[in-house]
């Protein structure tokens, strides 16, 4: 898990859209999506519901709080 992946996760969670998050991060949507998928694989859990609108899972909601607090200390 890398700091960049955590930042990607938080921006996607805030934007609720890979496309908008990618624009905000100045990267293409495909690498951003791959970054999120890799993070989920490393954590062993799904962070987003991907059917229809992008929504956080319960695990994603919990990680949003934890990652936000952790990043504010970094």
mmCIF file of the N, C-alpha and C atoms, coordinates in Angstrom:
data_MODEL
# 
_entry.id   MODEL 
# 
loop_
_atom_site.group_PDB 
_atom_site.id 
_atom_site.type_symbol 
_atom_site.label_atom_id 
_atom_site.label_alt_id 
_atom_site.label_comp_id 
_atom_site.label_asym_id 
_atom_site.label_entity_id 
_atom_site.label_seq_id 
_atom_site.pdbx_PDB_ins_code 
_atom_site.Cartn_x 
_atom_site.Cartn_y 
_atom_site.Cartn_z 
_atom_site.occupancy 
_atom_site.B_iso_or_equiv 
_atom_site.pdbx_formal_charge 
_atom_site.auth_seq_id 
_atom_site.auth_comp_id 
_atom_site.auth_asym_id 
_atom_site.auth_atom_id 
_atom_site.pdbx_PDB_model_num 
ATOM 1   N N  . UNK A 1 1  ? 0.846   -1.167 0.000   1.00 0.00 ? 1  UNK A N  1 
ATOM 2   C CA . UNK A 1 1  ? 0.000   0.000  0.000   1.00 0.00 ? 1  UNK A CA 1 
ATOM 3   C C  . UNK A 1 1  ? 0.897   1.238  0.000   1.00 0.00 ? 1  UNK A C  1 
ATOM 4   N N  . UNK A 1 2  ? 0.560   2.159  -0.871  1.00 0.00 ? 2  UNK A N  1 
ATOM 5   C CA . UNK A 1 2  ? 1.374   3.371  -0.985  1.00 0.00 ? 2  UNK A CA 1 
ATOM 6   C C  . UNK A 1 2  ? 0.536   4.595  -0.654  1.00 0.00 ? 2  UNK A C  1 
ATOM 7   N N  . UNK A 1 3  ? 1.212   5.629  -0.224  1.00 0.00 ? 3  UNK A N  1 
ATOM 8   C CA . UNK A 1 3  ? 0.545   6.883  0.107   1.00 0.00 ? 3  UNK A CA 1 
ATOM 9   C C  . UNK A 1 3  ? -0.272  7.390  -1.070  1.00 0.00 ? 3  UNK A C  1 
ATOM 10  N N  . UNK A 1 4  ? 0.262   7.236  -2.268  1.00 0.00 ? 4  UNK A N  1 
ATOM 11  C CA . UNK A 1 4  ? -0.444  7.678  -3.470  1.00 0.00 ? 4  UNK A CA 1 
ATOM 12  C C  . UNK A 1 4  ? -1.785  6.948  -3.614  1.00 0.00 ? 4  UNK A C  1 
ATOM 13  N N  . UNK A 1 5  ? -1.802  5.642  -3.336  1.00 0.00 ? 5  UNK A N  1 
ATOM 14  C CA . UNK A 1 5  ? -3.043  4.878  -3.417  1.00 0.00 ? 5  UNK A CA 1 
ATOM 15  C C  . UNK A 1 5  ? -4.072  5.385  -2.403  1.00 0.00 ? 5  UNK A C  1 
ATOM 16  N N  . UNK A 1 6  ? -3.606  5.732  -1.227  1.00 0.00 ? 6  UNK A N  1 
ATOM 17  C CA . UNK A 1 6  ? -4.514  6.250  -0.203  1.00 0.00 ? 6  UNK A CA 1 
ATOM 18  C C  . UNK A 1 6  ? -5.116  7.588  -0.636  1.00 0.00 ? 6  UNK A C  1 
ATOM 19  N N  . UNK A 1 7  ? -4.294  8.439  -1.213  1.00 0.00 ? 7  UNK A N  1 
ATOM 20  C CA . UNK A 1 7  ? -4.798  9.718  -1.720  1.00 0.00 ? 7  UNK A CA 1 
ATOM 21  C C  . UNK A 1 7  ? -5.787  9.494  -2.853  1.00 0.00 ? 7  UNK A C  1 
ATOM 22  N N  . UNK A 1 8  ? -5.470  8.570  -3.751  1.00 0.00 ? 8  UNK A N  1 
ATOM 23  C CA . UNK A 1 8  ? -6.394  8.237  -4.841  1.00 0.00 ? 8  UNK A CA 1 
ATOM 24  C C  . UNK A 1 8  ? -7.732  7.788  -4.264  1.00 0.00 ? 8  UNK A C  1 
ATOM 25  N N  . UNK A 1 9  ? -7.674  6.900  -3.286  1.00 0.00 ? 9  UNK A N  1 
ATOM 26  C CA . UNK A 1 9  ? -8.894  6.405  -2.651  1.00 0.00 ? 9  UNK A CA 1 
ATOM 27  C C  . UNK A 1 9  ? -9.732  7.545  -2.082  1.00 0.00 ? 9  UNK A C  1 
ATOM 28  N N  . UNK A 1 10 ? -9.095  8.444  -1.338  1.00 0.00 ? 10 UNK A N  1 
ATOM 29  C CA . UNK A 1 10 ? -9.837  9.539  -0.715  1.00 0.00 ? 10 UNK A CA 1 
ATOM 30  C C  . UNK A 1 10 ? -10.476 10.470 -1.744  1.00 0.00 ? 10 UNK A C  1 
ATOM 31  N N  . UNK A 1 11 ? -9.780  10.766 -2.817  1.00 0.00 ? 11 UNK A N  1 
ATOM 32  C CA . UNK A 1 11 ? -10.343 11.650 -3.841  1.00 0.00 ? 11 UNK A CA 1 
ATOM 33  C C  . UNK A 1 11 ? -11.513 10.966 -4.540  1.00 0.00 ? 11 UNK A C  1 
ATOM 34  N N  . UNK A 1 12 ? -11.376 9.682  -4.865  1.00 0.00 ? 12 UNK A N  1 
ATOM 35  C CA . UNK A 1 12 ? -12.492 8.953  -5.473  1.00 0.00 ? 12 UNK A CA 1 
ATOM 36  C C  . UNK A 1 12 ? -13.679 8.920  -4.518  1.00 0.00 ? 12 UNK A C  1 
ATOM 37  N N  . UNK A 1 13 ? -13.423 8.688  -3.238  1.00 0.00 ? 13 UNK A N  1 
ATOM 38  C CA . UNK A 1 13 ? -14.500 8.676  -2.245  1.00 0.00 ? 13 UNK A CA 1 
ATOM 39  C C  . UNK A 1 13 ? -15.201 10.035 -2.172  1.00 0.00 ? 13 UNK A C  1 
ATOM 40  N N  . UNK A 1 14 ? -14.435 11.109 -2.218  1.00 0.00 ? 14 UNK A N  1 
ATOM 41  C CA . UNK A 1 14 ? -15.015 12.459 -2.176  1.00 0.00 ? 14 UNK A CA 1 
ATOM 42  C C  . UNK A 1 14 ? -15.813 12.776 -3.442  1.00 0.00 ? 14 UNK A C  1 
ATOM 43  N N  . UNK A 1 15 ? -15.260 12.434 -4.583  1.00 0.00 ? 15 UNK A N  1 
ATOM 44  C CA . UNK A 1 15 ? -15.885 12.771 -5.866  1.00 0.00 ? 15 UNK A CA 1 
ATOM 45  C C  . UNK A 1 15 ? -17.011 11.814 -6.260  1.00 0.00 ? 15 UNK A C  1 
ATOM 46  N N  . UNK A 1 16 ? -16.959 10.587 -5.707  1.00 0.00 ? 16 UNK A N  1 
ATOM 47  C CA . UNK A 1 16 ? -17.929 9.547  -6.057  1.00 0.00 ? 16 UNK A CA 1 
ATOM 48  C C  . UNK A 1 16 ? -17.944 9.264  -7.561  1.00 0.00 ? 16 UNK A C  1 
ATOM 49  N N  . UNK A 1 17 ? -16.781 9.438  -8.171  1.00 0.00 ? 17 UNK A N  1 
ATOM 50  C CA . UNK A 1 17 ? -16.641 9.244  -9.613  1.00 0.00 ? 17 UNK A CA 1 
ATOM 51  C C  . UNK A 1 17 ? -15.164 9.088  -9.955  1.00 0.00 ? 17 UNK A C  1 
ATOM 52  N N  . UNK A 1 18 ? -14.862 8.027  -10.692 1.00 0.00 ? 18 UNK A N  1 
ATOM 53  C CA . UNK A 1 18 ? -13.479 7.824  -11.143 1.00 0.00 ? 18 UNK A CA 1 
ATOM 54  C C  . UNK A 1 18 ? -13.077 8.947  -12.099 1.00 0.00 ? 18 UNK A C  1 
ATOM 55  N N  . UNK A 1 19 ? -13.973 9.311  -13.017 1.00 0.00 ? 19 UNK A N  1 
ATOM 56  C CA . UNK A 1 19 ? -13.652 10.349 -14.014 1.00 0.00 ? 19 UNK A CA 1 
ATOM 57  C C  . UNK A 1 19 ? -13.369 11.699 -13.362 1.00 0.00 ? 19 UNK A C  1 
ATOM 58  N N  . UNK A 1 20 ? -14.239 12.123 -12.452 1.00 0.00 ? 20 UNK A N  1 
ATOM 59  C CA . UNK A 1 20 ? -14.024 13.416 -11.775 1.00 0.00 ? 20 UNK A CA 1 
ATOM 60  C C  . UNK A 1 20 ? -12.779 13.378 -10.896 1.00 0.00 ? 20 UNK A C  1 
ATOM 61  N N  . UNK A 1 21 ? -12.567 12.250 -10.213 1.00 0.00 ? 21 UNK A N  1 
ATOM 62  C CA . UNK A 1 21 ? -11.372 12.120 -9.370  1.00 0.00 ? 21 UNK A CA 1 
ATOM 63  C C  . UNK A 1 21 ? -10.114 12.157 -10.230 1.00 0.00 ? 21 UNK A C  1 
ATOM 64  N N  . UNK A 1 22 ? -10.154 11.485 -11.374 1.00 0.00 ? 22 UNK A N  1 
ATOM 65  C CA . UNK A 1 22 ? -8.995  11.484 -12.263 1.00 0.00 ? 22 UNK A CA 1 
ATOM 66  C C  . UNK A 1 22 ? -8.682  12.897 -12.750 1.00 0.00 ? 22 UNK A C  1 
ATOM 67  N N  . UNK A 1 23 ? -9.716  13.642 -13.107 1.00 0.00 ? 23 UNK A N  1 
ATOM 68  C CA . UNK A 1 23 ? -9.506  15.023 -13.547 1.00 0.00 ? 23 UNK A CA 1 
ATOM 69  C C  . UNK A 1 23 ? -8.895  15.857 -12.425 1.00 0.00 ? 23 UNK A C  1 
ATOM 70  N N  . UNK A 1 24 ? -9.399  15.666 -11.228 1.00 0.00 ? 24 UNK A N  1 
ATOM 71  C CA . UNK A 1 24 ? -8.883  16.411 -10.069 1.00 0.00 ? 24 UNK A CA 1 
ATOM 72  C C  . UNK A 1 24 ? -7.430  16.059 -9.775  1.00 0.00 ? 24 UNK A C  1 
ATOM 73  N N  . UNK A 1 25 ? -7.079  14.791 -9.979  1.00 0.00 ? 25 UNK A N  1 
ATOM 74  C CA . UNK A 1 25 ? -5.714  14.322 -9.715  1.00 0.00 ? 25 UNK A CA 1 
ATOM 75  C C  . UNK A 1 25 ? -4.785  14.496 -10.913 1.00 0.00 ? 25 UNK A C  1 
ATOM 76  N N  . UNK A 1 26 ? -5.334  14.951 -12.026 1.00 0.00 ? 26 UNK A N  1 
ATOM 77  C CA . UNK A 1 26 ? -4.571  15.150 -13.271 1.00 0.00 ? 26 UNK A CA 1 
ATOM 78  C C  . UNK A 1 26 ? -3.946  13.854 -13.779 1.00 0.00 ? 26 UNK A C  1 
ATOM 79  N N  . UNK A 1 27 ? -4.733  12.767 -13.709 1.00 0.00 ? 27 UNK A N  1 
ATOM 80  C CA . UNK A 1 27 ? -4.304  11.494 -14.274 1.00 0.00 ? 27 UNK A CA 1 
ATOM 81  C C  . UNK A 1 27 ? -5.464  10.931 -15.101 1.00 0.00 ? 27 UNK A C  1 
ATOM 82  N N  . UNK A 1 28 ? -5.188  9.905  -15.873 1.00 0.00 ? 28 UNK A N  1 
ATOM 83  C CA . UNK A 1 28 ? -6.215  9.252  -16.670 1.00 0.00 ? 28 UNK A CA 1 
ATOM 84  C C  . UNK A 1 28 ? -7.073  8.348  -15.772 1.00 0.00 ? 28 UNK A C  1 
ATOM 85  N N  . UNK A 1 29 ? -8.345  8.160  -16.121 1.00 0.00 ? 29 UNK A N  1 
ATOM 86  C CA . UNK A 1 29 ? -9.214  7.299  -15.300 1.00 0.00 ? 29 UNK A CA 1 
ATOM 87  C C  . UNK A 1 29 ? -8.745  5.850  -15.179 1.00 0.00 ? 29 UNK A C  1 
ATOM 88  N N  . UNK A 1 30 ? -8.200  5.273  -16.249 1.00 0.00 ? 30 UNK A N  1 
ATOM 89  C CA . UNK A 1 30 ? -7.813  3.865  -16.207 1.00 0.00 ? 30 UNK A CA 1 
ATOM 90  C C  . UNK A 1 30 ? -6.742  3.572  -15.153 1.00 0.00 ? 30 UNK A C  1 
ATOM 91  N N  . UNK A 1 31 ? -5.631  4.334  -15.103 1.00 0.00 ? 31 UNK A N  1 
ATOM 92  C CA . UNK A 1 31 ? -4.647  4.068  -14.044 1.00 0.00 ? 31 UNK A CA 1 
ATOM 93  C C  . UNK A 1 31 ? -5.213  4.313  -12.638 1.00 0.00 ? 31 UNK A C  1 
ATOM 94  N N  . UNK A 1 32 ? -6.103  5.271  -12.522 1.00 0.00 ? 32 UNK A N  1 
ATOM 95  C CA . UNK A 1 32 ? -6.720  5.531  -11.215 1.00 0.00 ? 32 UNK A CA 1 
ATOM 96  C C  . UNK A 1 32 ? -7.565  4.336  -10.788 1.00 0.00 ? 32 UNK A C  1 
ATOM 97  N N  . UNK A 1 33 ? -8.354  3.825  -11.710 1.00 0.00 ? 33 UNK A N  1 
ATOM 98  C CA . UNK A 1 33 ? -9.166  2.650  -11.421 1.00 0.00 ? 33 UNK A CA 1 
ATOM 99  C C  . UNK A 1 33 ? -8.295  1.463  -11.028 1.00 0.00 ? 33 UNK A C  1 
ATOM 100 N N  . UNK A 1 34 ? -7.207  1.265  -11.739 1.00 0.00 ? 34 UNK A N  1 
ATOM 101 C CA . UNK A 1 34 ? -6.282  0.174  -11.412 1.00 0.00 ? 34 UNK A CA 1 
ATOM 102 C C  . UNK A 1 34 ? -5.653  0.374  -10.036 1.00 0.00 ? 34 UNK A C  1 
ATOM 103 N N  . UNK A 1 35 ? -5.353  1.602  -9.687  1.00 0.00 ? 35 UNK A N  1 
ATOM 104 C CA . UNK A 1 35 ? -4.784  1.906  -8.372  1.00 0.00 ? 35 UNK A CA 1 
ATOM 105 C C  . UNK A 1 35 ? -5.758  1.518  -7.259  1.00 0.00 ? 35 UNK A C  1 
ATOM 106 N N  . UNK A 1 36 ? -7.034  1.831  -7.454  1.00 0.00 ? 36 UNK A N  1 
ATOM 107 C CA . UNK A 1 36 ? -8.066  1.505  -6.455  1.00 0.00 ? 36 UNK A CA 1 
ATOM 108 C C  . UNK A 1 36 ? -8.243  -0.007 -6.355  1.00 0.00 ? 36 UNK A C  1 
ATOM 109 N N  . UNK A 1 37 ? -8.286  -0.676 -7.493  1.00 0.00 ? 37 UNK A N  1 
ATOM 110 C CA . UNK A 1 37 ? -8.435  -2.139 -7.494  1.00 0.00 ? 37 UNK A CA 1 
ATOM 111 C C  . UNK A 1 37 ? -7.254  -2.799 -6.798  1.00 0.00 ? 37 UNK A C  1 
ATOM 112 N N  . UNK A 1 38 ? -6.050  -2.320 -7.064  1.00 0.00 ? 38 UNK A N  1 
ATOM 113 C CA . UNK A 1 38 ? -4.854  -2.872 -6.418  1.00 0.00 ? 38 UNK A CA 1 
ATOM 114 C C  . UNK A 1 38 ? -4.909  -2.658 -4.903  1.00 0.00 ? 38 UNK A C  1 
ATOM 115 N N  . UNK A 1 39 ? -5.357  -1.480 -4.477  1.00 0.00 ? 39 UNK A N  1 
ATOM 116 C CA . UNK A 1 39 ? -5.496  -1.206 -3.046  1.00 0.00 ? 39 UNK A CA 1 
ATOM 117 C C  . UNK A 1 39 ? -6.494  -2.177 -2.426  1.00 0.00 ? 39 UNK A C  1 
ATOM 118 N N  . UNK A 1 40 ? -7.619  -2.389 -3.089  1.00 0.00 ? 40 UNK A N  1 
ATOM 119 C CA . UNK A 1 40 ? -8.620  -3.327 -2.577  1.00 0.00 ? 40 UNK A CA 1 
ATOM 120 C C  . UNK A 1 40 ? -8.035  -4.740 -2.472  1.00 0.00 ? 40 UNK A C  1 
ATOM 121 N N  . UNK A 1 41 ? -7.264  -5.149 -3.473  1.00 0.00 ? 41 UNK A N  1 
ATOM 122 C CA . UNK A 1 41 ? -6.638  -6.469 -3.433  1.00 0.00 ? 41 UNK A CA 1 
ATOM 123 C C  . UNK A 1 41 ? -5.650  -6.574 -2.282  1.00 0.00 ? 41 UNK A C  1 
ATOM 124 N N  . UNK A 1 42 ? -4.867  -5.526 -2.063  1.00 0.00 ? 42 UNK A N  1 
ATOM 125 C CA . UNK A 1 42 ? -3.890  -5.540 -0.978  1.00 0.00 ? 42 UNK A CA 1 
ATOM 126 C C  . UNK A 1 42 ? -4.570  -5.589 0.381   1.00 0.00 ? 42 UNK A C  1 
ATOM 127 N N  . UNK A 1 43 ? -5.702  -4.913 0.505   1.00 0.00 ? 43 UNK A N  1 
ATOM 128 C CA . UNK A 1 43 ? -6.435  -4.899 1.766   1.00 0.00 ? 43 UNK A CA 1 
ATOM 129 C C  . UNK A 1 43 ? -7.308  -6.139 1.945   1.00 0.00 ? 43 UNK A C  1 
ATOM 130 N N  . UNK A 1 44 ? -7.607  -6.806 0.829   1.00 0.00 ? 44 UNK A N  1 
ATOM 131 C CA . UNK A 1 44 ? -8.465  -7.986 0.891   1.00 0.00 ? 44 UNK A CA 1 
ATOM 132 C C  . UNK A 1 44 ? -9.924  -7.653 1.110   1.00 0.00 ? 44 UNK A C  1 
ATOM 133 N N  . UNK A 1 45 ? -10.336 -6.487 0.649   1.00 0.00 ? 45 UNK A N  1 
ATOM 134 C CA . UNK A 1 45 ? -11.743 -6.086 0.801   1.00 0.00 ? 45 UNK A CA 1 
ATOM 135 C C  . UNK A 1 45 ? -12.150 -5.115 -0.296  1.00 0.00 ? 45 UNK A C  1 
ATOM 136 N N  . UNK A 1 46 ? -13.440 -5.063 -0.546  1.00 0.00 ? 46 UNK A N  1 
ATOM 137 C CA . UNK A 1 46 ? -13.995 -4.148 -1.533  1.00 0.00 ? 46 UNK A CA 1 
ATOM 138 C C  . UNK A 1 46 ? -14.315 -2.825 -0.853  1.00 0.00 ? 46 UNK A C  1 
ATOM 139 N N  . UNK A 1 47 ? -13.836 -1.732 -1.414  1.00 0.00 ? 47 UNK A N  1 
ATOM 140 C CA . UNK A 1 47 ? -14.057 -0.409 -0.828  1.00 0.00 ? 47 UNK A CA 1 
ATOM 141 C C  . UNK A 1 47 ? -15.207 0.341  -1.492  1.00 0.00 ? 47 UNK A C  1 
ATOM 142 N N  . UNK A 1 48 ? -15.529 -0.038 -2.731  1.00 0.00 ? 48 UNK A N  1 
ATOM 143 C CA . UNK A 1 48 ? -16.596 0.648  -3.473  1.00 0.00 ? 48 UNK A CA 1 
ATOM 144 C C  . UNK A 1 48 ? -17.573 -0.352 -4.065  1.00 0.00 ? 48 UNK A C  1 
ATOM 145 N N  . UNK A 1 49 ? -18.871 0.002  -4.028  1.00 0.00 ? 49 UNK A N  1 
ATOM 146 C CA . UNK A 1 49 ? -19.886 -0.694 -4.814  1.00 0.00 ? 49 UNK A CA 1 
ATOM 147 C C  . UNK A 1 49 ? -19.778 -0.105 -6.213  1.00 0.00 ? 49 UNK A C  1 
ATOM 148 N N  . UNK A 1 50 ? -19.733 -0.947 -7.212  1.00 0.00 ? 50 UNK A N  1 
ATOM 149 C CA . UNK A 1 50 ? -19.544 -0.459 -8.577  1.00 0.00 ? 50 UNK A CA 1 
ATOM 150 C C  . UNK A 1 50 ? -20.751 -0.719 -9.475  1.00 0.00 ? 50 UNK A C  1 
ATOM 151 N N  . UNK A 1 51 ? -21.866 -1.094 -8.917  1.00 0.00 ? 51 UNK A N  1 
ATOM 152 C CA . UNK A 1 51 ? -23.058 -1.311 -9.734  1.00 0.00 ? 51 UNK A CA 1 
ATOM 153 C C  . UNK A 1 51 ? -23.847 -0.002 -9.807  1.00 0.00 ? 51 UNK A C  1 
ATOM 154 N N  . UNK A 1 52 ? -23.849 0.599  -10.989 1.00 0.00 ? 52 UNK A N  1 
ATOM 155 C CA . UNK A 1 52 ? -24.487 1.909  -11.137 1.00 0.00 ? 52 UNK A CA 1 
ATOM 156 C C  . UNK A 1 52 ? -23.565 2.994  -10.596 1.00 0.00 ? 52 UNK A C  1 
ATOM 157 N N  . UNK A 1 53 ? -24.106 3.816  -9.730  1.00 0.00 ? 53 UNK A N  1 
ATOM 158 C CA . UNK A 1 53 ? -23.315 4.905  -9.137  1.00 0.00 ? 53 UNK A CA 1 
ATOM 159 C C  . UNK A 1 53 ? -22.245 4.329  -8.204  1.00 0.00 ? 53 UNK A C  1 
ATOM 160 N N  . UNK A 1 54 ? -21.081 4.951  -8.200  1.00 0.00 ? 54 UNK A N  1 
ATOM 161 C CA . UNK A 1 54 ? -19.977 4.524  -7.346  1.00 0.00 ? 54 UNK A CA 1 
ATOM 162 C C  . UNK A 1 54 ? -20.292 4.928  -5.907  1.00 0.00 ? 54 UNK A C  1 
ATOM 163 N N  . UNK A 1 55 ? -20.368 3.923  -5.022  1.00 0.00 ? 55 UNK A N  1 
ATOM 164 C CA . UNK A 1 55 ? -20.663 4.179  -3.613  1.00 0.00 ? 55 UNK A CA 1 
ATOM 165 C C  . UNK A 1 55 ? -19.688 3.420  -2.732  1.00 0.00 ? 55 UNK A C  1 
ATOM 166 N N  . UNK A 1 56 ? -19.390 3.989  -1.590  1.00 0.00 ? 56 UNK A N  1 
ATOM 167 C CA . UNK A 1 56 ? -18.515 3.312  -0.625  1.00 0.00 ? 56 UNK A CA 1 
ATOM 168 C C  . UNK A 1 56 ? -19.242 2.140  0.020   1.00 0.00 ? 56 UNK A C  1 
ATOM 169 N N  . UNK A 1 57 ? -18.502 1.057  0.248   1.00 0.00 ? 57 UNK A N  1 
ATOM 170 C CA . UNK A 1 57 ? -19.012 -0.033 1.066   1.00 0.00 ? 57 UNK A CA 1 
ATOM 171 C C  . UNK A 1 57 ? -18.853 0.389  2.529   1.00 0.00 ? 57 UNK A C  1 
ATOM 172 N N  . UNK A 1 58 ? -19.328 -0.434 3.440   1.00 0.00 ? 58 UNK A N  1 
ATOM 173 C CA . UNK A 1 58 ? -19.105 -0.124 4.870   1.00 0.00 ? 58 UNK A CA 1 
ATOM 174 C C  . UNK A 1 58 ? -17.616 -0.069 5.173   1.00 0.00 ? 58 UNK A C  1 
ATOM 175 N N  . UNK A 1 59 ? -16.878 -1.009 4.601   1.00 0.00 ? 59 UNK A N  1 
ATOM 176 C CA . UNK A 1 59 ? -15.419 -1.005 4.794   1.00 0.00 ? 59 UNK A CA 1 
ATOM 177 C C  . UNK A 1 59 ? -14.827 0.274  4.221   1.00 0.00 ? 59 UNK A C  1 
ATOM 178 N N  . UNK A 1 60 ? -15.304 0.700  3.058   1.00 0.00 ? 60 UNK A N  1 
ATOM 179 C CA . UNK A 1 60 ? -14.830 1.937  2.439   1.00 0.00 ? 60 UNK A CA 1 
ATOM 180 C C  . UNK A 1 60 ? -15.119 3.146  3.300   1.00 0.00 ? 60 UNK A C  1 
ATOM 181 N N  . UNK A 1 61 ? -16.297 3.174  3.916   1.00 0.00 ? 61 UNK A N  1 
ATOM 182 C CA . UNK A 1 61 ? -16.641 4.289  4.808   1.00 0.00 ? 61 UNK A CA 1 
ATOM 183 C C  . UNK A 1 61 ? -15.693 4.329  6.000   1.00 0.00 ? 61 UNK A C  1 
ATOM 184 N N  . UNK A 1 62 ? -15.418 3.169  6.585   1.00 0.00 ? 62 UNK A N  1 
ATOM 185 C CA . UNK A 1 62 ? -14.503 3.099  7.731   1.00 0.00 ? 62 UNK A CA 1 
ATOM 186 C C  . UNK A 1 62 ? -13.092 3.524  7.339   1.00 0.00 ? 62 UNK A C  1 
ATOM 187 N N  . UNK A 1 63 ? -12.630 3.054  6.174   1.00 0.00 ? 63 UNK A N  1 
ATOM 188 C CA . UNK A 1 63 ? -11.296 3.406  5.731   1.00 0.00 ? 63 UNK A CA 1 
ATOM 189 C C  . UNK A 1 63 ? -11.195 4.888  5.380   1.00 0.00 ? 63 UNK A C  1 
ATOM 190 N N  . UNK A 1 64 ? -12.260 5.480  4.916   1.00 0.00 ? 64 UNK A N  1 
ATOM 191 C CA . UNK A 1 64 ? -12.240 6.918  4.625   1.00 0.00 ? 64 UNK A CA 1 
ATOM 192 C C  . UNK A 1 64 ? -11.899 7.701  5.885   1.00 0.00 ? 64 UNK A C  1 
ATOM 193 N N  . UNK A 1 65 ? -12.545 7.354  6.969   1.00 0.00 ? 65 UNK A N  1 
ATOM 194 C CA . UNK A 1 65 ? -12.285 8.032  8.245   1.00 0.00 ? 65 UNK A CA 1 
ATOM 195 C C  . UNK A 1 65 ? -10.848 7.780  8.695   1.00 0.00 ? 65 UNK A C  1 
ATOM 196 N N  . UNK A 1 66 ? -10.438 6.512  8.682   1.00 0.00 ? 66 UNK A N  1 
ATOM 197 C CA . UNK A 1 66 ? -9.078  6.165  9.140   1.00 0.00 ? 66 UNK A CA 1 
ATOM 198 C C  . UNK A 1 66 ? -7.996  6.812  8.273   1.00 0.00 ? 66 UNK A C  1 
ATOM 199 N N  . UNK A 1 67 ? -8.150  6.710  6.951   1.00 0.00 ? 67 UNK A N  1 
ATOM 200 C CA . UNK A 1 67 ? -7.149  7.271  6.053   1.00 0.00 ? 67 UNK A CA 1 
ATOM 201 C C  . UNK A 1 67 ? -7.084  8.788  6.171   1.00 0.00 ? 67 UNK A C  1 
ATOM 202 N N  . UNK A 1 68 ? -8.233  9.424  6.312   1.00 0.00 ? 68 UNK A N  1 
ATOM 203 C CA . UNK A 1 68 ? -8.263  10.886 6.428   1.00 0.00 ? 68 UNK A CA 1 
ATOM 204 C C  . UNK A 1 68 ? -7.499  11.342 7.675   1.00 0.00 ? 68 UNK A C  1 
ATOM 205 N N  . UNK A 1 69 ? -7.749  10.657 8.784   1.00 0.00 ? 69 UNK A N  1 
ATOM 206 C CA . UNK A 1 69 ? -7.060  10.993 10.032  1.00 0.00 ? 69 UNK A CA 1 
ATOM 207 C C  . UNK A 1 69 ? -5.562  10.734 9.901   1.00 0.00 ? 69 UNK A C  1 
ATOM 208 N N  . UNK A 1 70 ? -5.212  9.598  9.316   1.00 0.00 ? 70 UNK A N  1 
ATOM 209 C CA . UNK A 1 70 ? -3.812  9.250  9.168   1.00 0.00 ? 70 UNK A CA 1 
ATOM 210 C C  . UNK A 1 70 ? -3.093  10.253 8.245   1.00 0.00 ? 70 UNK A C  1 
ATOM 211 N N  . UNK A 1 71 ? -3.715  10.591 7.128   1.00 0.00 ? 71 UNK A N  1 
ATOM 212 C CA . UNK A 1 71 ? -3.084  11.539 6.187   1.00 0.00 ? 71 UNK A CA 1 
ATOM 213 C C  . UNK A 1 71 ? -2.943  12.923 6.784   1.00 0.00 ? 71 UNK A C  1 
ATOM 214 N N  . UNK A 1 72 ? -3.854  13.307 7.652   1.00 0.00 ? 72 UNK A N  1 
ATOM 215 C CA . UNK A 1 72 ? -3.743  14.636 8.260   1.00 0.00 ? 72 UNK A CA 1 
ATOM 216 C C  . UNK A 1 72 ? -2.530  14.719 9.187   1.00 0.00 ? 72 UNK A C  1 
ATOM 217 N N  . UNK A 1 73 ? -2.038  13.555 9.646   1.00 0.00 ? 73 UNK A N  1 
ATOM 218 C CA . UNK A 1 73 ? -0.846  13.516 10.506  1.00 0.00 ? 73 UNK A CA 1 
ATOM 219 C C  . UNK A 1 73 ? 0.445   13.371 9.718   1.00 0.00 ? 73 UNK A C  1 
ATOM 220 N N  . UNK A 1 74 ? 0.351   13.004 8.440   1.00 0.00 ? 74 UNK A N  1 
ATOM 221 C CA . UNK A 1 74 ? 1.553   12.765 7.634   1.00 0.00 ? 74 UNK A CA 1 
ATOM 222 C C  . UNK A 1 74 ? 2.147   14.073 7.153   1.00 0.00 ? 74 UNK A C  1 
# 
